[in-house]
Amino acid sequence: MKKLWCFLCMIPLFGQVVAAGNLLLQDTVQEQTVNEVLLKSRFQTLYNKQGVKDSVRLQEIEHLPFVSPVHYTKGQVAGLYVQEANGEPGTPKNMNIRGLGTPIFSQKDATQTQPTVYVNGVPLARENNFTYAIQQYQFNRLGPATDNFAGIDLSTISSIEVVKDPLRLATLGPLAANGAIWILTKAGKEGRREISFNSYFGVSSPPSVTPVNAQYENYFRQQFYSKYGSLGDRLTYPGYLNDSTNVNYYGPANWNQSYYQNQPLYNANLGIRGGSERANFAFYGGYTNNGSTADETRFRRYHALFNVNMAPFEWFNMGAVVNANRNTRDRNRSLRDRFGEAAYVPDLSVPLSPSRDVYEQYLDVYNQAIDDNIVNSGQALLTFDVYFLRNLKYNTSMGIDYSEGYRDVFFPSSLMERNNYMSNYFGYNQRYIYSNKLAWDYDANPDYKLNLSLGSIYQEDLYRYSYARAYDGPNDFVKINVVEGDSNKDGYLQPVGGLYVNRWSNREDFRMHSVYFSGAFRYKNRLEVDALLRYDGSSTVQPDSRWLFTPAISAKYHFLEKDLIDAGLLSQFTIGGGWARIGKPTMTSRYAIGPNYVADLAWGSESGLVSYNGFAVASRPYSEGWVGYGMDWPYTEHASIDLDAGFLANRLNLRLSGYLKKDQNQVVPIPVPAEYGYDSQLLNGLSVQNSGLEFTLAAKVLTAADGLKWNSSLNFSWNKNKLTALPNGLQELTVGQRKLEVGHAIDQFWLFENEGIYANVTDIPVRDGERLQFEGVPFQVGDPIWKDQNGDFKIDQEDRVLKGNAMPKLVGAFQNNFSYRNFDLAFQFYFAIGHKALNQRASSKYDFINNEASNSLAGIREVFHWQQDVDISRYPIYNPWSAVVPYRVEQDLFLENASFLKLRSVSLSYDLAKLSTIQNRFKSLRKAALFVTGTNLLTWTKFSGGDPELIDFDGYYSGYGLPMAPITTVGLKIEL
């Protein structure tokens, strides 16, 4: 016993190096074939009845050509909303569970609303937002900008669960404040070995587009020039439109034949598992190649998973899981993304030609460029269980999540006005979690069961990146950044051998320690009561507020059928509810170090580049706001009531959930008087409330043993958010083009209400001899009529109103599965209703005068803009030269209904192994399924801008999202 105690003392010391916890491994839906002896202590659940209801159907997961589990999970569970702003494979997805908890002002905010994805209990670290601080344009995060969750191969997954229960989220801790997606991979199996092989090949089909040339653009613009254009305007008419003999622009518009092409995609995975009761293993490996029809974009993944479980003694068992992968991306070649990354705006007066021949010449030049994007990532989990007594168990768990990203870029001078460009990025995320737990079970009386647990969790994150970019190299043959010469130690804008080199490096540390005490009480399989008392301490909170108390409680009562109706109609009925307070972690150390600010001693457009030779000066303003004392923990409060019912011997199952989620005490920048010199002050006090209902109905419609089987399910969730408080008792706050008002939704658009056009001078209101004005500029003929909301006879920002919602009010799916003998057919309809989108693409097309005059990235005409993608019958003909900017996007003229219904997937399979001839010949063959699938097949919508899913995080439709084209695959799955 003394030796055993010494061994247990050594485990925590070893565990300081790596991390993940048994506490995090509760509440999962385990695979029935997994060795229960070895995994019981790690995957046993106290709340499995709750977990099953939100599990994802996995029957088609290996058939459908989705890249990440988040992509597959869309529509599978009520309450989870996944937004795909881009059909380019491998790009990040925006997702949230039970609504937005914070306003979305930028892409940085969008990442902070995401739920945490756990793989075998290890929470995956998201990319830190600190690179945005050095980016002038924030279309994409620096680096490979690849989906964090694309490294999880779908063939290795045994279960996916969307965790929404308040107590279970509190058990997982602050990382799960926005919800959690719980993924378990396939584990070892005792008994006869199992071998599986799955492979498919498919084709992504180009979308149907209507390409146009300069003649169409010329006709479009002439209606403005003929009505409002002056002689000076006509003399400055764009040259590429002025010469109708220029075949590059007035010739065939066939660019789409090179931009959109059929793209093959394929996948192959091999797995083996087996072993004995005391030791078993599983190994899976494979390759995925997924491509888009647009711009030759492609995603590749190499993956390997290894799992081993051992029980050398009755009182001791252990397990280890390692998941590793390598992802590469061939990114899009859009001008906006290229110039945005390079922070370089060339002469944009001459756009790309709509001619295929000219466009292919451009691609030949682009082939000299380098654009390599690589992500290596992996998770490791090691757990030990020791049984002191029959009812007393000690667990220590160690795990790690690590990912690193590389991006190497070189653009030759032929693409950058004789000024070549290169950049190199390396960054990594590193997360350790170490957990210890002591659990005691009391079950002497069969009617009463009690479980008490005491534990601690220590987490340590490190985020780091190094980035360098350089301009004006000696030639296009030198494609690496070699720094020599007399550059200073900072390397800022110092000419070195013809290169102008800029360098940045940053790191962010995050540490959190949690201690908890939990209890679970069960009475006769009827009553379940659970409670949790927890303290969380974070290194990113100021010392006087570092620790937060986060309790949680839940209760559930199972009615038996005899308690209600002694008949065949009602088979089970359960009602339960829970409440929890959960801290929201802050992933920046700025708030923890006391009063500070970021000085704006830099180039106006490049906040990351210092000036004044790096010397401190007393200049103002300070760009990122003042952080003072009193910065506290943000937190969220979750409450829900759940009703579960089964009818007709559980052939019909119903779940109804009502929830209330309050995200409180959040940090937001508050404007201060300009004479202070600060851009804003960062304060706690922003609170958002989400309320909603979730409905799930599952039915076994047909259950003939040897005939047709039909399972059907419908799920939907309704959500409403509301801003309940701002710091210092403020009632409204304006940040950029967003306005927040207490009592209103946080995802509303702030717009002018359009009421027509001033067609004649007499239409323009006059008071005291003065015309109606827009911010001091009198309205003229051809200007829009914007409603004077407050009646003060002037149009300004006070006349903008909150309208529409960027988030859908109702999201859900309708799924059906048919089985007949050897055939299986499944399909899913996915829908989102009640949200709006601002058609920025249409605004940009009509506002051509201002866009082209500014010579900014807003004036770029991509090759894919040479198509009829704007419904020109929807918009009036305003004067585009007017100083009021009549085609500005912030007006309800461009606000559209973005609701949609999609036939998202169809899968048909035939199992050859069920044929008697095959069974007699290959007795070890368990499955040999041939399958055909189709995804993104049909869309019904009133949105005029194309696919309504391709909308940015803020509800703006820019037209830059690559299409989610239809994909057809055929494949084979074999199990031995």
Long-range contacts (C-beta under 8 A, 24 or more apart in sequence): 4-386, 8-386, 8-394, 11-384, 11-396, 12-396, 12-434, 12-436, 14-398, 15-396, 15-397, 15-398, 15-434, 15-436, 16-434, 17-398, 17-432, 18-380, 18-382, 18-398, 18-399, 18-400, 18-432, 18-434, 19-122, 19-397, 19-398, 19-399, 19-400, 19-431, 19-432, 19-433, 19-434, 19-435, 19-458, 19-459, 19-460, 20-120, 20-121, 20-122, 20-123, 20-381, 20-397, 20-398, 20-399, 20-400, 20-433, 20-434, 20-435, 21-121, 21-397, 21-399, 21-433, 21-434, 21-435, 21-437, 21-455, 21-457, 22-121, 22-383, 22-385, 22-395, 22-396, 22-397, 22-435, 22-437, 22-455, 23-171, 23-172, 23-435, 23-437, 23-453, 23-455, 23-457, 23-516, 24-118, 24-121, 24-122, 24-123, 24-172, 24-397, 24-433, 24-435, 24-457, 25-120, 25-121, 25-383, 25-397, 26-168, 26-171, 27-51, 27-161, 27-163, 27-165, 27-168, 27-171, 27-182, 28-159, 28-161, 28-182, 28-184, 29-55, 29-159, 29-161, 29-184, 30-158, 30-159, 30-184, 31-158, 31-159, 31-184, 31-186, 31-187, 33-189, 34-158, 34-187, 34-188, 34-189, 35-187, 35-188, 35-189, 35-190, 35-275, 35-277, 35-280, 35-309, 37-277, 37-311, 37-317, 38-188, 38-277, 38-280, 38-309, 38-310, 38-311, 38-317, 38-319, 39-187, 39-309, 39-319, 41-317, 41-385, 41-393, 41-395, 42-319, 42-383, 42-385, 42-395, 42-397, 43-184, 46-451, 46-520, 46-530, 47-165, 47-167, 47-168, 47-528, 47-530, 49-528, 49-556, 49-574, 50-165, 50-168, 50-556, 50-576, 50-642, 51-161, 51-163, 51-168, 51-182, 53-644, 53-655, 53-696, 54-79, 54-161, 54-162, 54-163, 54-164, 55-159, 55-160, 55-161, 56-159, 56-160, 56-161, 56-162, 57-815, 58-157, 58-158, 58-159, 58-160, 59-817, 59-824, 59-826, 60-826, 60-905, 60-907, 60-933, 61-154, 61-155, 61-157, 62-154, 62-155, 62-198, 62-269, 62-973, 63-200, 63-907, 63-909, 63-931, 63-933, 63-969, 63-971, 63-973, 64-905, 64-907, 64-933, 64-935, 64-969, 65-200, 65-202, 65-265, 65-267, 65-290, 65-933, 65-935, 65-967, 65-969, 66-154, 66-935, 67-147, 67-150, 67-288, 67-290, 67-299, 67-301, 68-93, 68-147, 68-149, 68-150, 68-152, 68-154, 69-117, 69-149, 69-152, 69-154, 69-157, 69-160, 69-181, 69-183, 70-95, 70-117, 70-147, 70-149, 70-181, 72-154, 72-160, 73-160, 73-162, 73-181, 74-830, 74-904, 75-715, 75-811, 75-812, 75-813, 75-815, 75-828, 75-830, 75-904, 76-160, 76-162, 76-715, 76-813, 76-815, 77-162, 77-715, 78-657, 78-694, 78-695, 78-696, 78-715, 78-716, 78-717, 78-812, 79-162, 79-164, 79-657, 79-692, 79-694, 79-717, 80-115, 80-162, 80-179, 80-181, 81-717, 81-807, 81-808, 81-811, 81-832, 83-949, 83-951, 83-953, 84-949, 84-950, 84-961, 84-964, 85-949, 85-950, 85-951, 85-952, 85-953, 85-961, 86-950, 86-960, 86-961, 86-962, 87-292, 87-294, 87-947, 87-950, 87-961, 87-962, 87-963, 87-964, 87-965, 88-292, 88-294, 88-295, 88-297, 88-331, 88-332, 88-961, 88-962, 89-290, 89-291, 89-292, 89-297, 89-298, 89-299, 89-329, 90-146, 90-147, 90-150, 90-290, 90-299, 90-327, 90-329, 91-145, 91-146, 91-147, 92-145, 92-146, 92-147, 92-148, 93-147, 93-149, 94-953, 96-178, 96-179, 97-162, 97-164, 97-178, 97-179, 97-180, 98-164, 98-179, 98-659, 98-661, 98-690, 98-692, 98-717, 98-719, 99-661, 99-690, 99-692, 99-719, 99-720, 99-721, 99-807, 100-688, 100-690, 100-721, 100-746, 100-747, 100-807, 101-177, 101-178, 101-584, 101-636, 101-661, 101-663, 101-666, 101-688, 101-690, 102-663, 102-666, 102-686, 102-688, 102-746, 103-668, 103-686, 103-688, 103-723, 103-735, 103-738, 103-740, 103-746, 103-747, 104-746, 104-747, 104-806, 104-953, 104-954, 105-735, 105-736, 105-738, 105-954, 106-132, 106-138, 107-132, 107-138, 107-141, 107-953, 108-132, 108-138, 110-953, 113-178, 114-178, 115-176, 115-178, 115-179, 115-180, 115-181, 116-172, 116-175, 116-176, 116-178, 116-179, 116-180, 116-181, 117-148, 117-149, 117-152, 117-180, 117-181, 117-183, 118-172, 118-180, 118-181, 118-182, 118-183, 119-152, 119-183, 119-185, 119-323, 119-379, 120-183, 120-184, 120-185, 120-321, 120-323, 120-379, 120-381, 120-399, 121-381, 121-397, 121-399, 122-379, 122-380, 122-381, 122-399, 122-400, 122-401, 122-431, 122-433, 123-172, 123-175, 123-176, 123-401, 123-431, 123-433, 124-148, 124-149, 124-379, 124-401, 124-431, 125-401, 125-403, 125-429, 125-430, 125-431, 125-461, 125-463, 126-429, 127-427, 127-429, 127-463, 128-429, 128-463, 128-508, 128-587, 129-587, 129-588, 130-463, 130-465, 130-506, 130-508, 130-588, 131-427, 131-465, 131-467, 131-506, 133-598, 133-607, 133-608, 133-624, 134-467, 134-504, 134-607, 134-608, 135-343, 135-608, 136-340, 136-343, 136-605, 136-606, 136-607, 137-339, 137-340, 137-341, 137-343, 137-857, 139-336, 139-337, 139-340, 139-960, 140-337, 140-340, 140-341, 142-341, 142-407, 142-425, 142-427, 142-465, 142-467, 143-373, 143-405, 143-406, 143-407, 143-425, 143-427, 143-465, 144-327, 144-329, 144-373, 144-374, 144-375, 144-405, 144-406, 144-407, 144-425, 145-331, 145-373, 146-299, 146-327, 146-329, 146-373, 146-375, 146-405, 148-403, 150-299, 150-301, 150-327, 150-375, 151-301, 151-303, 151-323, 151-325, 151-327, 151-375, 151-377, 151-378, 151-403, 152-183, 152-323, 152-325, 153-269, 153-284, 153-286, 153-288, 153-301, 153-303, 153-305, 153-325, 155-198, 155-267, 155-269, 155-271, 155-284, 155-286, 156-185, 156-186, 156-269, 156-271, 156-284, 156-303, 156-305, 156-323, 157-183, 157-184, 157-185, 157-186, 158-184, 158-185, 158-186, 158-187, 159-183, 159-184, 164-640, 164-657, 164-659, 165-554, 165-578, 165-640, 165-642, 166-552, 166-554, 166-578, 166-579, 166-580, 166-638, 166-639, 166-640, 167-530, 167-532, 167-552, 167-553, 167-554, 167-578, 167-580, 169-580, 169-582, 169-638, 170-532, 170-534, 170-550, 170-551, 170-552, 170-580, 170-581, 170-582, 170-638, 171-516, 171-518, 171-532, 171-552, 173-457, 173-512, 173-514, 173-534, 173-536, 173-582, 173-583, 174-512, 174-514, 174-536, 174-538, 174-550, 174-582, 174-583, 174-584, 174-585, 175-459, 175-585, 176-582, 177-582, 177-583, 177-584, 177-585, 177-635, 177-636, 178-584, 178-636, 185-284, 185-305, 185-307, 185-321, 185-323, 186-271, 186-273, 186-282, 186-284, 186-305, 186-307, 187-273, 187-282, 187-307, 187-309, 187-321, 188-273, 188-274, 188-275, 188-280, 188-281, 188-282, 188-307, 188-308, 188-309, 189-273, 189-274, 189-275, 189-280, 189-282, 190-274, 190-275, 190-276, 190-277, 190-280, 191-274, 192-274, 193-272, 193-273, 193-274, 193-275, 194-271, 194-272, 194-273, 194-274, 194-926, 194-975, 194-976, 195-270, 195-271, 195-272, 195-975, 195-976, 196-269, 196-270, 196-271, 196-272, 196-973, 196-974, 196-975, 196-976, 197-268, 197-269, 197-270, 197-271, 197-972, 197-973, 197-974, 198-267, 198-268, 198-269, 198-971, 198-972, 198-973, 198-974, 199-266, 199-267, 199-268, 199-269, 199-971, 199-972, 199-973, 200-266, 200-267, 200-931, 200-933, 200-969, 200-970, 200-971, 200-972, 201-264, 201-265, 201-266, 201-969, 201-970, 201-971, 202-264, 202-265, 202-266, 202-933, 202-967, 202-968, 202-969, 202-970, 203-262, 203-263, 203-264, 203-265, 203-967, 203-968, 203-969, 204-262, 204-263, 204-264, 204-265, 204-291, 204-292, 204-293, 204-965, 204-966, 204-967, 205-262, 205-293, 205-965, 205-966, 205-967, 205-968, 206-256, 206-260, 206-261, 206-262, 206-293, 206-294, 206-965, 207-260, 207-293, 207-963, 207-965, 209-256, 209-260, 209-867, 209-868, 209-869, 210-867, 210-868, 211-253, 211-254, 211-255, 211-256, 211-354, 211-866, 211-867, 212-253, 212-354, 212-866, 212-867, 212-868, 213-249, 213-250, 213-251, 213-252, 213-253, 213-354, 213-355, 213-866, 214-240, 214-241, 214-244, 214-246, 214-249, 214-250, 214-354, 215-244, 215-250, 216-253, 216-868, 217-241, 218-244, 220-872, 221-848, 223-877, 224-877, 224-879, 224-880, 227-782, 227-877, 227-879, 228-782, 228-879, 228-880, 228-881, 229-881, 230-881, 233-881, 238-349, 238-852, 239-349, 239-350, 240-350, 240-351, 247-355, 248-353, 248-355, 248-358, 249-353, 249-354, 249-355, 251-355, 252-355, 252-356, 253-354, 253-355, 253-866, 254-354, 254-355, 254-356, 255-352, 255-353, 255-354, 255-355, 255-356, 255-359, 255-863, 255-864, 255-866, 256-867, 257-356, 258-356, 258-359, 258-360, 258-363, 259-294, 259-295, 259-359, 259-863, 259-864, 260-293, 260-294, 261-293, 261-296, 262-293, 263-291, 263-292, 263-293, 263-296, 263-298, 264-289, 264-291, 265-289, 265-290, 265-291, 265-967, 265-969, 267-971, 273-307, 275-309, 277-311, 278-310, 278-311, 278-312, 279-308, 279-309, 279-310, 279-311, 280-308, 280-309, 281-306, 281-307, 281-308, 281-309, 282-306, 282-307, 282-308, 283-307, 292-962, 292-963, 292-965, 293-963, 293-965, 294-332, 294-864, 294-962, 294-963, 294-965, 295-332, 295-333, 295-334, 295-962, 296-330, 296-333, 297-329, 297-330, 297-331, 297-332, 297-962, 298-329, 298-330, 299-327, 299-328, 299-329, 299-330, 300-327, 300-328, 300-329, 301-325, 301-326, 301-327, 302-326, 302-327, 314-387, 315-386, 315-387, 315-388, 316-384, 316-385, 316-386, 316-387, 317-384, 317-385, 318-382, 318-383, 318-384, 318-385, 319-381, 319-382, 319-383, 320-380, 320-381, 320-382, 320-383, 321-379, 321-380, 321-381, 322-378, 322-379, 322-380, 322-381, 323-378, 323-379, 323-380, 324-376, 324-377, 324-378, 325-376, 325-377, 325-378, 326-374, 326-375, 326-376, 327-374, 327-375, 327-376, 327-377, 328-372, 328-373, 328-374, 328-375, 329-373, 329-375, 330-371, 330-373, 331-371, 331-373, 332-962, 333-363, 333-366, 334-862, 334-960, 335-860, 335-862, 336-857, 336-860, 336-862, 336-960, 338-411, 338-415, 339-857, 339-860, 340-857, 341-409, 341-423, 342-411, 342-416, 342-421, 342-423, 342-469, 343-469, 343-605, 343-606, 344-416, 344-419, 344-421, 344-471, 345-855, 345-856, 345-857, 346-416, 346-417, 347-417, 347-855, 348-852, 348-855, 348-859, 348-860, 348-861, 349-852, 349-855, 351-860, 351-861, 351-865, 352-861, 352-862, 352-863, 352-866, 353-863, 354-863, 354-866, 359-863, 365-412, 365-414, 365-415, 366-415, 368-412, 368-414, 368-476, 369-409, 369-410, 369-411, 369-412, 369-415, 370-408, 370-409, 370-410, 370-422, 370-479, 371-407, 371-408, 371-409, 372-406, 372-407, 372-408, 372-409, 373-405, 373-406, 373-407, 374-405, 374-406, 374-407, 375-403, 375-404, 375-405, 375-406, 376-403, 376-404, 377-401, 377-402, 377-403, 377-404, 378-402, 378-403, 391-440, 391-441, 391-442, 391-443, 392-438, 392-439, 392-440, 393-438, 393-439, 393-440, 393-441, 394-436, 394-437, 394-438, 394-439, 395-435, 395-436, 395-437, 395-438, 395-439, 396-434, 396-435, 396-436, 396-437, 397-433, 397-434, 397-435, 397-437, 398-433, 398-434, 398-435, 399-432, 399-433, 400-430, 400-431, 400-432, 400-433, 401-429, 401-430, 401-431, 402-428, 402-429, 402-430, 402-431, 403-428, 403-429, 404-428, 404-429, 410-479, 412-476, 413-476, 414-476, 419-471, 419-472, 420-471, 420-472, 420-473, 420-475, 420-476, 421-469, 421-470, 421-471, 422-469, 422-470, 422-473, 422-479, 422-480, 422-481, 423-467, 423-468, 423-469, 423-470, 424-467, 424-468, 424-469, 424-481, 425-465, 425-466, 425-467, 426-465, 426-466, 426-467, 427-463, 427-464, 427-465, 427-466, 427-467, 428-462, 428-463, 428-464, 428-465, 429-461, 429-462, 429-463, 430-461, 430-462, 430-463, 431-459, 431-460, 431-461, 431-462, 432-459, 432-460, 432-461, 433-457, 433-458, 433-459, 433-460, 434-458, 434-459, 447-523, 447-524, 448-521, 448-522, 448-523, 449-520, 449-521, 449-522, 449-523, 450-519, 450-520, 450-521, 450-522, 451-518, 451-519, 451-520, 451-521, 452-517, 452-518, 452-519, 453-516, 453-517, 453-518, 453-519, 454-516, 454-517, 455-515, 455-516, 456-513, 456-514, 456-515, 456-516, 457-512, 457-513, 457-514, 457-516, 458-511, 458-512, 458-513, 458-514, 459-510, 459-511, 459-512, 459-513, 459-514, 460-509, 460-510, 460-511, 461-508, 461-509, 461-510, 461-511, 461-587, 462-507, 462-508, 462-509, 462-510, 463-507, 463-508, 463-509, 463-510, 463-587, 464-505, 464-506, 464-507, 464-508, 465-504, 465-505, 465-506, 465-507, 466-503, 466-504, 466-505, 467-503, 467-504, 467-505, 468-501, 468-502, 468-503, 468-504, 469-501, 469-502, 470-499, 470-500, 470-501, 470-502, 471-499, 471-500, 472-498, 472-499, 472-500, 473-498, 473-499, 474-498, 474-499, 490-610, 490-614, 492-609, 492-610, 492-614, 493-609, 502-608, 502-609, 504-608, 508-587, 508-588, 508-589, 509-539, 509-589, 510-538, 510-539, 510-540, 510-585, 510-587, 510-589, 511-538, 511-539, 512-536, 512-537, 512-538, 512-539, 512-585, 513-537, 525-558, 526-557, 526-558, 526-560, 527-555, 527-556, 527-557, 527-558, 528-554, 528-555, 528-556, 528-557, 528-558, 528-576, 529-553, 529-554, 529-555, 530-554, 530-555, 530-578, 532-580, 536-583, 536-633, 538-583, 538-585, 538-586, 538-633, 539-589, 539-592, 540-585, 540-586, 540-587, 540-588, 540-589, 540-591, 540-592, 541-586, 541-591, 541-592, 541-631, 541-632, 541-633, 542-591, 542-592, 542-594, 542-629, 542-630, 542-631, 542-632, 543-592, 545-630, 545-631, 545-632, 545-633, 548-583, 548-633, 548-635, 549-581, 550-580, 550-581, 550-582, 550-583, 550-635, 551-580, 551-581, 552-578, 552-579, 552-580, 552-581, 552-582, 553-578, 553-579, 553-580, 554-578, 554-579, 556-642, 568-648, 568-649, 569-647, 569-648, 570-645, 570-646, 570-647, 571-646, 571-647, 571-648, 571-649, 571-650, 572-644, 572-645, 572-646, 572-650, 573-643, 573-644, 573-645, 573-646, 574-642, 574-643, 574-644, 574-645, 575-641, 575-642, 575-643, 575-644, 576-641, 576-642, 576-644, 577-639, 577-640, 577-641, 577-642, 578-638, 578-639, 578-640, 579-637, 579-638, 579-639, 580-637, 580-638, 580-639, 581-635, 581-636, 581-637, 582-635, 582-636, 582-637, 582-638, 583-633, 583-634, 583-635, 584-633, 584-634, 584-635, 584-636, 584-663, 584-666, 586-634, 586-667, 590-627, 590-682, 591-627, 591-631, 591-667, 591-682, 592-631, 593-627, 594-627, 594-629, 595-626, 595-627, 595-628, 595-629, 596-626, 596-627, 597-622, 597-624, 597-625, 597-626, 597-627, 597-678, 598-622, 598-623, 598-624, 598-625, 599-623, 600-679, 620-677, 620-678, 621-674, 621-677, 621-678, 621-679, 622-677, 622-678, 622-679, 623-679, 624-679, 625-669, 625-678, 625-679, 625-680, 625-681, 625-682, 626-672, 626-676, 626-678, 626-680, 626-681, 626-682, 627-681, 627-682, 628-681, 630-684, 631-667, 631-682, 631-684, 632-665, 632-684, 633-665, 634-663, 634-664, 634-665, 634-666, 634-667, 634-684, 635-663, 635-664, 635-665, 636-661, 636-662, 636-663, 636-664, 637-661, 637-662, 637-664, 651-699, 651-700, 651-703, 652-697, 652-698, 652-699, 652-700, 653-696, 653-697, 653-698, 653-699, 654-696, 654-697, 655-694, 655-695, 655-696, 655-697, 656-693, 656-694, 656-695, 656-696, 657-693, 657-694, 658-691, 658-692, 658-693, 658-694, 659-690, 659-691, 659-692, 659-693, 659-694, 660-689, 660-690, 660-691, 661-689, 661-690, 661-691, 662-687, 662-688, 662-689, 662-690, 662-724, 663-687, 663-688, 663-689, 663-690, 664-725, 668-726, 668-727, 668-733, 668-735, 669-735, 670-726, 670-727, 670-728, 670-730, 670-733, 671-733, 671-734, 683-727, 683-728, 684-727, 685-725, 685-726, 685-727, 685-728, 686-723, 686-725, 686-726, 686-727, 687-723, 687-724, 687-725, 688-721, 688-722, 688-723, 688-724, 688-746, 689-721, 689-722, 689-724, 690-719, 690-720, 690-721, 690-722, 691-719, 691-720, 691-722, 692-717, 692-718, 692-719, 692-720, 693-717, 693-718, 694-718, 695-812, 706-821, 707-820, 708-818, 708-819, 708-820, 709-817, 709-818, 709-819, 709-820, 710-816, 710-817, 710-818, 710-819, 711-816, 711-817, 712-814, 712-815, 712-816, 712-817, 713-814, 713-815, 713-816, 714-812, 714-813, 714-814, 714-815, 715-812, 715-813, 716-810, 716-811, 716-812, 716-813, 716-831, 717-810, 717-811, 717-812, 718-809, 718-810, 719-807, 719-809, 719-811, 720-745, 720-809, 721-745, 721-746, 721-747, 721-807, 722-746, 734-797, 737-890, 738-954, 739-800, 739-802, 741-802, 744-802, 745-802, 745-805, 747-805, 747-806, 747-807, 747-955, 748-802, 748-803, 748-804, 748-805, 748-806, 749-802, 749-803, 749-804, 749-806, 749-836, 749-838, 749-890, 749-895, 749-955, 750-800, 750-801, 750-802, 750-890, 751-800, 751-801, 751-802, 751-803, 751-804, 751-890, 751-891, 751-892, 751-895, 752-784, 752-786, 752-787, 752-795, 752-799, 752-800, 752-801, 752-890, 752-891, 752-892, 753-786, 753-787, 753-789, 753-801, 753-803, 753-891, 753-892, 754-784, 754-785, 754-786, 754-787, 754-891, 754-892, 754-893, 755-785, 755-786, 755-787, 756-784, 756-785, 756-876, 757-782, 757-783, 757-784, 757-785, 757-876, 757-877, 757-878, 758-782, 758-783, 758-784, 758-785, 765-793, 767-793, 774-884, 777-883, 777-884, 779-884, 780-879, 780-882, 781-879, 782-877, 782-878, 782-879, 782-882, 782-886, 783-878, 783-879, 783-882, 783-884, 783-886, 784-876, 784-878, 784-884, 784-886, 784-891, 784-893, 786-891, 800-890, 803-836, 803-892, 803-895, 804-835, 804-836, 804-892, 804-895, 804-955, 805-834, 805-835, 805-836, 805-955, 806-835, 806-836, 806-837, 806-951, 806-954, 806-955, 807-835, 808-832, 808-833, 808-834, 808-835, 808-898, 808-899, 809-833, 809-834, 809-835, 810-834, 813-904, 821-914, 822-910, 822-911, 822-912, 822-914, 822-915, 823-908, 823-909, 823-910, 824-907, 824-908, 824-909, 824-910, 824-911, 824-929, 825-906, 825-907, 825-908, 826-905, 826-906, 826-907, 827-903, 827-905, 827-906, 827-907, 828-903, 828-904, 828-905, 829-901, 829-902, 829-903, 829-904, 830-901, 830-902, 830-904, 831-899, 831-900, 831-901, 831-902, 832-898, 832-899, 832-900, 832-948, 833-899, 834-899, 835-898, 835-899, 835-955, 836-895, 836-896, 836-897, 836-898, 836-955, 837-895, 837-896, 837-898, 837-943, 837-945, 837-948, 837-951, 837-955, 837-956, 837-957, 838-889, 838-890, 838-894, 838-895, 838-896, 838-955, 838-956, 838-957, 839-870, 839-889, 839-894, 839-895, 839-896, 839-944, 839-945, 839-957, 840-889, 840-894, 840-956, 840-957, 840-958, 840-959, 841-869, 841-870, 841-945, 841-957, 841-958, 841-959, 842-870, 842-871, 842-874, 842-875, 842-894, 842-944, 842-945, 843-887, 843-888, 843-889, 843-894, 844-889, 844-958, 844-959, 845-870, 846-875, 846-878, 846-880, 846-887, 847-880, 847-885, 847-887, 847-888, 848-880, 849-880, 849-881, 850-880, 850-885, 862-960, 864-959, 865-959, 869-945, 869-946, 869-959, 870-944, 870-945, 871-944, 874-944, 889-956, 896-942, 896-943, 896-944, 896-945, 897-942, 897-943, 898-941, 898-943, 898-948, 898-951, 898-957, 899-941, 899-942, 899-943, 899-948, 900-939, 900-940, 900-941, 900-943, 900-948, 900-949, 901-939, 901-940, 901-941, 902-936, 902-938, 902-939, 902-940, 902-949, 903-937, 903-938, 903-939, 904-935, 904-936, 904-937, 905-933, 905-934, 905-935, 905-937, 906-933, 906-934, 906-935, 906-937, 907-931, 907-932, 907-933, 908-932, 908-933, 909-973, 913-975, 924-976, 925-974, 925-975, 925-976, 926-975, 926-976, 927-973, 927-974, 927-975, 928-972, 928-973, 928-974, 928-975, 929-972, 929-973, 929-974, 930-970, 930-971, 930-972, 931-969, 931-970, 931-971, 931-972, 931-973, 932-968, 932-969, 932-970, 933-967, 933-968, 933-969, 933-971, 934-966, 934-967, 934-968, 934-969, 935-966, 935-967, 936-964, 936-965, 936-966, 936-967, 937-966
